[in-house]
Amino acid sequence: MPLVNIDTANEELLKKPVYTPAPAGMYEFAVSSKSIPITKSKSSGNPMIVIESRIISDIPYTGSDNAEKNAKGLKFKEYFVLDDASAWKLAQFCKACGVEAEDGKLDTDNFLGAEFSAKVKIGSYVKNVIDDDGIPGVETRFKNEIEEYVWEA
């Protein structure tokens, strides 16, 4: 029987940590996906690929809870819909990674482990929540997003 180390009597473990996005700016990334299969977009039904990456830049910052944090290791997930309207995004990602298509065909395995630079911004989204009294509401939350991929000309 596998055993897991956890102190279930520790009340501090019951508190959800406060997420603070890293500051906006330029970061170095590495693709962390183990494979990049072609899937389907839930919204459009078009084929797409999903690429996971992590920040490899060592950039410390202070979170909203005043805790010292580091951007290194933060995970990002990018969705590339494979249609004409979204081709620009994949083309920019290819350029940033130094990956080229051969005869119009792109081997997604060429992205595995690739490093790239990107400009990161702080985006927001609305989340449905229920407060401590059981009253539903909405809350604005913040997250990091890749704004644009960057490459040397």
Steps between C-alpha positions, in 0.01 A plus 500: 500500500652836399541750785490877455663742745250768607404652835119506474477663844687810373236773456739706284484232230125557466550856378516539124820684405471848351604499135690805385596523133859579412567858386441580134817495291735290289565140603689200371298179465555133425235273351414243768243292310594132478309467172295733281215310335242661274168528685172686434397843627192468720363833384555481122559131439811590300823305547744651747816432697557584865855582609605523863804699600672628815687819574871428531598858590600544864295810590406554866198715597279568800148358496183677612533306827851656541658158453816475293432318173691417184370490145727205419291188451165674442294295253328629188270322258460635148226393259574515127191449286605366161297722268575792268379763749743380770799403284685821597526388864655163414731665245626742769551214745697307237720803436562554875594130544712484186279224359426488127244310296629283216295510180213658694497221764590563863622219726374599847770283660747771393354721775580253779757661731525812282583828670346833406448857618161658559348816635268419791206713613256482788152412382177463693197275500174475692440198723168395653548459876298422810587697813523364856126562548410297192414805288602471134689782335779578258862583562759649268822299502834567336735273310805519278455470125744498213442824312742438214788280397835666438787401271815658367469641150 
